[in-house]
Amino acid sequence: MDMMGPFPKKMLKKALFSDKHFDDDYNLSLMEEDPVTKALIRRIISNPKPGKDMAQVLNAKNKTLTDAERTKVLQLADLLSKMFDLDPEKRIKVGEVRMHLSLHSDSQWVSLPLPP
């Protein structure tokens, strides 16, 4: 949720266990232990906004990247964002992954076998 935002309501309506983790308005419901009383409390997270960008997270610890390496990191961040899309209908397909720019090396395409 930190990077991709809230779960699509359409997906939550189909989910088997959404009633255990989401309330009637599809707000995330977390059960946590109160540090003082040690009692279980329910914390509701409504309207979560993506607070982190995949590229920023990947670049955060790498201050000495060259421009070519920075481009590769951005391509990787783009690919990961497409792979981790919460909506299965929008998620990148295997054939599209093979053709993604992040799999392209400077001189040749990286050959990946297709799954059976």
C-alpha positions in Angstrom: 0.0 0.0 0.0 3.0 2.3 0.5 3.9 2.1 -3.1 0.9 0.9 -5.0 -2.0 2.6 -3.2 -5.3 1.1 -2.1 -6.6 -2.3 -3.3 -9.2 -2.0 -6.0 -12.7 -2.4 -4.6 -13.6 -4.7 -7.5 -10.8 -7.0 -6.5 -11.8 -6.9 -2.8 -15.5 -7.7 -3.6 -14.2 -11.0 -5.2 -11.7 -11.8 -2.4 -12.5 -14.7 -0.1 -11.1 -13.2 3.1 -11.6 -9.5 2.6 -14.1 -9.4 5.4 -11.3 -10.4 7.8 -9.0 -7.6 6.8 -11.3 -4.8 5.4 -14.4 -3.1 6.8 -17.7 -2.6 4.9 -16.3 0.5 3.2 -13.2 -1.4 2.1 -10.9 0.4 4.5 -7.9 -1.7 5.7 -8.5 -3.0 9.2 -5.4 -3.9 11.2 -5.5 -5.7 14.5 -2.6 -4.5 16.7 -1.6 -4.9 20.3 -1.7 -1.7 22.4 1.8 -1.2 23.7 0.5 0.0 27.1 -2.5 -2.1 27.9 -1.5 -5.1 25.8 -5.1 -5.3 24.5 -5.9 -5.9 20.9 -7.1 -2.8 19.1 -8.4 -2.4 15.6 -6.7 0.3 13.5 -8.6 1.5 10.4 -6.6 2.8 7.5 -8.9 4.7 5.2 -7.9 6.3 1.9 -4.2 5.1 1.8 -2.1 7.1 -0.6 1.0 5.8 -2.3 3.8 7.5 -0.4 6.8 6.0 -2.0 7.9 5.8 -5.6 9.6 2.6 -6.7 12.4 4.5 -8.5 13.1 6.6 -5.4 13.3 3.5 -3.2 15.7 1.8 -5.6 17.9 4.9 -6.1 17.9 5.9 -2.4 21.1 4.0 -1.4 22.9 4.4 -4.7 24.2 7.9 -4.9 27.1 7.1 -7.2 25.3 5.6 -10.2 26.2 6.6 -13.7 23.6 7.9 -16.1 23.4 4.4 -17.8 23.0 2.7 -14.5 20.3 5.2 -13.4 18.4 4.5 -16.6 18.5 0.8 -15.9 17.3 1.4 -12.4 14.4 3.5 -13.7 13.6 0.7 -16.2 13.7 -1.9 -13.4 11.4 0.3 -11.3 8.9 0.6 -14.2 9.0 -3.2 -14.7 8.5 -3.9 -11.0 5.6 -1.4 -10.8 3.9 -3.2 -13.7 4.5 -6.6 -12.1 3.2 -5.6 -8.7 0.0 -3.9 -10.0 -2.8 -4.8 -7.7 -5.3 -5.2 -10.5 -4.7 -8.6 -12.2 -6.2 -7.3 -15.4 -3.7 -4.4 -15.6 -0.7 -6.5 -14.5 2.0 -7.1 -17.1 1.8 -10.4 -19.0 4.8 -12.8 -19.4 5.2 -12.0 -23.1 5.3 -8.3 -22.3 7.9 -8.8 -19.6 10.2 -10.5 -22.1 10.0 -7.5 -24.3 10.4 -4.9 -21.6 13.3 -2.5 -22.0 14.8 -3.5 -18.7 15.6 -6.8 -20.1 17.6 -5.2 -23.0 21.3 -5.2 -22.6 23.5 -2.8 -24.6 24.3 -5.2 -27.4 21.6 -7.9 -27.4 18.3 -9.0 -26.0 18.4 -11.2 -23.0 16.8 -14.5 -23.9 14.4 -15.8 -21.3 12.6 -19.1 -21.6 8.8 -19.0 -21.5 7.2 -20.9 -18.6 5.5 -24.2 -19.5 
